[in-house]
Amino acid sequence: MMKVILAGPRGFCAGVNMAIDSLDLALRAFGAPIYVYHEIVHNKFVVESFRDKGAVFVENLEQVPHGATLLFSAHGVSPEVRRVARQRQLRAIDATCPLVTKVHLEAIRFAQEGYTILLIGHEGHDEVVGTMGEAPDQIRLVESEQEVDRLDLPADAKVAYLTQTTLSVDDANRIIRRLRERYPQIKSPPKEDICYATQNRQEAVATLSDGADLVLVLGSQNSSNSQRLKELAIERGVAAHLIDGAADLQDEWFAGVSTVVVTAGASAPEQRVQECVELLRERYGAEIQYRSLREEEVHFPLPRELRTL
């Protein structure tokens, strides 16, 4: 009989819950359309469900009518986006995850103190774009150990590093080690930037995939933290797939498989997880085991623009 281990923690983190609650409340309080700068979170089902309710996702504020209501997504935005929002007299609601805001504030502080900031992250990710916008002349993006080796900064440069919140902990640590080798004087953030939920989900996959034949990660392809979960399993020698939902499951994945770990990235709805588990139960007679490594009790308040509603 196939055994399915349902990993915990999994799924929505506090930042995603806050952002989703914010958009839901804004739609009810102000009515559609509510414009959202970038996807509210990186999940296809969440975005489509809000689009059906009247949310309009935009990549450029020129698409937002003057005076309309605009919500900033969980990934954060640059000061320039905020400036344009004020210029267009938009009613802005800031649903940036507080853990992303922390990185922005660190970037501002290091820039004011004259540091060159090495931001460890993925080019083009919404969070990275927003953070780099805080001090574009003083931040350099570093994506790999090889890019650390190619840095042209002098050995005694005044440097500091920050990280995107959704990185692989192992990958980030490898890059940080290389930075410290090249620049022993490098300053670090007071507290690491990779968020608690990212770390907890990675820890669960690393622990529970021992002895497993397959890891299924619920999450969308543009979700950085979900991609990292899949990569982590593969690095440990376990086959893994990143799927949006049960419809993506393929029979050939399960040939000779006796133990499957199911988890979900921080922006994946629990409903999709349960649909996947139910299909495995029905199709393969899977026995479900729940294994949670730790409890998460983190909650973030609604944006101040919504707290009085």
C-alpha positions in Angstrom: 0.0 0.0 0.0 1.2 3.5 -0.8 1.9 5.7 2.2 1.4 9.5 1.9 3.2 11.7 4.5 1.4 15.1 4.7 4.1 17.4 5.8 3.8 20.2 8.3 4.3 23.1 8.4 3.0 23.7 4.8 1.0 26.2 2.8 0.0 29.7 3.7 2.4 31.7 5.9 1.4 34.8 8.0 2.4 37.2 5.2 0.3 35.5 2.6 -2.7 35.2 5.0 -2.4 39.0 5.7 -2.2 39.9 2.0 -5.1 37.7 1.0 -7.2 39.0 3.9 -6.3 42.6 2.9 -7.5 42.2 -0.6 -10.6 40.3 0.4 -11.5 43.1 2.9 -10.7 45.9 0.4 -13.0 44.3 -2.2 -15.8 44.1 0.3 -15.3 47.6 1.8 -14.6 49.6 -1.4 -16.1 47.4 -4.1 -14.6 46.2 -7.4 -12.4 47.0 -9.1 -9.4 46.9 -6.7 -6.2 47.2 -8.6 -3.2 45.2 -7.4 0.4 45.9 -8.3 1.8 42.5 -9.3 0.1 39.2 -8.3 -1.1 39.4 -4.7 0.9 36.2 -4.1 2.6 33.9 -6.5 -0.2 31.3 -6.9 -2.4 30.7 -10.0 -5.5 29.7 -8.1 -5.4 32.6 -5.6 -4.9 35.1 -8.4 -7.7 33.6 -10.6 -10.1 33.5 -7.7 -9.5 37.2 -6.9 -9.8 38.1 -10.6 -13.2 36.6 -10.6 -14.1 38.8 -7.6 -13.1 42.0 -9.4 -9.4 42.4 -8.6 -7.3 43.8 -11.5 -3.6 42.8 -11.4 -1.3 45.3 -13.1 2.4 45.5 -13.9 2.4 49.2 -14.5 0.6 52.0 -12.6 -0.3 53.7 -15.9 -2.9 50.9 -16.1 -4.6 52.2 -12.9 -7.1 55.1 -13.3 -6.5 58.3 -11.3 -8.0 58.1 -7.8 -8.5 54.3 -7.9 -7.8 51.9 -5.0 -4.5 50.2 -5.3 -3.1 47.4 -3.2 0.7 46.6 -3.0 1.3 42.8 -3.1 3.0 40.8 -0.3 6.3 41.1 -2.2 6.8 44.8 -1.7 7.5 47.7 -4.0 10.1 50.3 -4.6 10.0 54.0 -3.5 9.4 54.9 -7.1 6.2 52.9 -7.3 5.0 54.6 -4.2 5.9 58.0 -5.6 3.9 57.3 -8.8 0.9 56.1 -6.7 0.9 59.4 -4.8 1.2 61.3 -8.1 -1.8 59.5 -9.5 -3.7 60.2 -6.3 -4.3 56.5 -5.7 -5.8 55.2 -2.5 -2.8 52.9 -1.7 -3.1 49.9 0.7 0.3 48.4 1.6 0.0 44.6 2.0 3.8 44.1 1.9 4.9 41.2 4.2 6.5 42.7 7.3 9.5 40.4 6.8 10.0 41.9 3.4 9.7 45.4 4.8 12.4 44.5 7.3 14.8 43.8 4.4 13.8 47.2 2.8 14.6 49.0 6.0 18.0 47.2 6.3 18.8 48.3 2.7 17.9 51.9 3.5 20.1 51.9 6.7 23.1 50.2 5.0 22.8 52.6 2.1 22.7 55.7 4.4 25.8 54.4 6.2 27.7 54.2 2.9 27.8 50.5 2.3 27.7 48.7 -1.0 24.9 46.2 -0.5 25.2 42.7 -2.0 21.6 41.3 -2.3 21.5 37.6 -2.5 18.4 36.7 -4.6 16.9 35.9 -8.0 16.9 38.5 -10.8 13.5 39.7 -11.7 11.7 38.4 -8.7 9.1 41.0 -7.5 10.7 41.1 -4.0 14.2 41.7 -5.4 13.0 44.4 -7.7 11.3 46.2 -4.8 14.3 45.9 -2.5 16.8 47.1 -5.1 14.7 50.1 -5.7 15.5 51.4 -2.2 19.1 52.2 -3.2 19.6 51.3 -6.9 23.1 52.9 -7.0 24.4 51.0 -4.0 22.8 47.5 -4.4 24.3 44.7 -6.5 22.5 41.4 -7.1 24.4 38.2 -6.4 22.8 34.9 -7.5 25.6 32.4 -7.1 29.0 31.7 -5.6 30.5 32.2 -9.1 29.0 35.7 -9.2 30.7 36.4 -5.8 34.1 35.4 -7.4 33.4 37.9 -10.3 32.7 40.9 -8.1 35.1 43.7 -8.9 35.0 45.4 -5.5 38.3 46.0 -3.7 39.3 43.6 -0.9 38.7 46.3 1.8 35.4 47.5 0.3 32.7 48.7 2.8 30.2 46.0 2.0 27.0 44.4 3.6 24.8 41.6 2.5 21.0 41.0 2.5 19.0 38.1 1.2 15.6 37.6 -0.5 13.3 36.1 2.1 12.3 33.0 0.1 15.7 31.5 -0.8 17.0 28.1 -0.2 18.7 28.3 3.2 21.5 26.0 2.0 22.1 28.0 -1.2 22.1 31.3 0.7 24.6 30.0 3.3 26.9 28.8 0.5 26.9 32.3 -1.0 27.3 34.0 2.4 30.3 31.7 3.1 31.9 32.7 -0.2 31.2 36.4 0.6 32.9 36.1 4.0 35.9 34.5 2.4 36.3 37.3 0.0 35.3 40.1 2.3 35.9 39.1 6.0 34.7 42.6 7.0 31.3 42.2 5.4 28.3 43.3 7.6 25.3 41.1 8.0 21.7 42.0 8.9 21.0 41.9 12.7 18.8 38.9 12.1 18.8 36.6 9.1 16.4 37.7 6.3 15.1 34.3 5.1 11.6 34.1 6.6 10.5 31.6 9.3 8.0 30.0 7.0 10.5 29.4 4.2 12.9 27.8 6.7 10.2 25.7 8.3 8.9 24.2 5.1 12.4 23.5 3.9 13.2 21.8 7.2 10.1 19.6 6.9 11.0 18.5 3.4 14.6 17.8 4.4 13.5 15.7 7.3 10.5 13.9 5.9 11.9 13.1 2.5 14.4 10.6 4.1 13.3 7.2 2.9 10.6 8.7 0.6 10.4 7.8 -3.1 8.6 11.0 -4.3 8.0 14.5 -3.1 5.0 16.5 -4.4 5.1 20.2 -3.8 1.8 22.2 -4.2 2.6 25.6 -5.6 2.8 27.6 -8.8 5.9 27.7 -11.1 6.6 31.4 -10.3 6.6 30.8 -6.6 10.3 31.0 -5.5 9.8 29.3 -2.1 7.9 26.4 -3.8 10.6 25.9 -6.4 13.2 25.7 -3.6 11.2 22.9 -1.9 11.2 20.9 -5.1 15.0 21.5 -5.6 15.7 20.6 -2.0 14.1 17.2 -2.4 16.0 16.6 -5.7 19.3 17.6 -4.1 18.6 14.9 -1.5 18.2 12.2 -4.3 14.4 12.1 -4.2 12.2 12.6 -7.3 10.1 15.7 -6.9 7.5 17.6 -8.8 6.0 21.1 -8.4 2.3 21.1 -9.2 -0.6 23.6 -9.1 -3.1 20.9 -8.2 -4.4 17.3 -8.5 -5.0 17.7 -12.2 -1.2 17.9 -12.8 -0.5 14.4 -11.3 0.8 11.8 -13.8 0.4 8.1 -13.3 3.9 7.3 -14.4 5.3 9.2 -11.4 3.9 6.6 -9.1 5.3 3.4 -10.7 7.1 1.5 -8.0 6.5 4.3 -5.4 5.6 3.3 -1.9 6.2 6.5 0.1 5.1 10.0 -1.0 5.7 13.3 0.8 3.1 16.0 0.1 3.8 19.6 1.0 2.9 23.1 -0.1 4.7 26.4 -0.7 3.8 29.4 1.4 1.4 30.7 -1.2 -0.5 27.5 -2.0 -4.1 27.0 -0.7 -4.8 24.1 1.6 -7.7 23.2 -0.6 -5.4 22.2 -3.4 -3.4 20.0 -1.0 -6.5 18.2 0.2 -7.7 17.6 -3.4 -4.3 16.1 -4.2 -4.3 13.8 -1.1 -7.9 12.7 -1.8 -7.0 11.8 -5.4 -4.0 9.7 -4.1 -6.3 8.0 -1.7 -8.9 7.2 -4.3 -6.6 6.3 -7.2 -3.9 4.3 -5.3 -5.5 3.4 -2.0 -3.0 5.6 -0.2 -2.8 5.6 3.6 -2.4 9.2 4.9 0.0 10.1 7.7 0.3 13.6 9.2 3.8 14.6 10.3 4.3 18.1 11.6 7.8 19.2 12.8 6.7 22.4 14.5 3.7 24.7 15.1 3.5 28.1 13.5 1.7 30.8 15.5 2.8 33.9 13.7 0.2 36.5 12.7 0.6 39.9 11.1 -1.8 42.8 11.5 -3.8 44.1 8.6 -2.3 47.2 6.8 -3.1 50.4 8.8 -5.3 51.6 5.9 -7.7 48.7 6.7 -7.6 48.3 10.4 -10.5 50.7 11.1 -12.8 48.8 8.7 
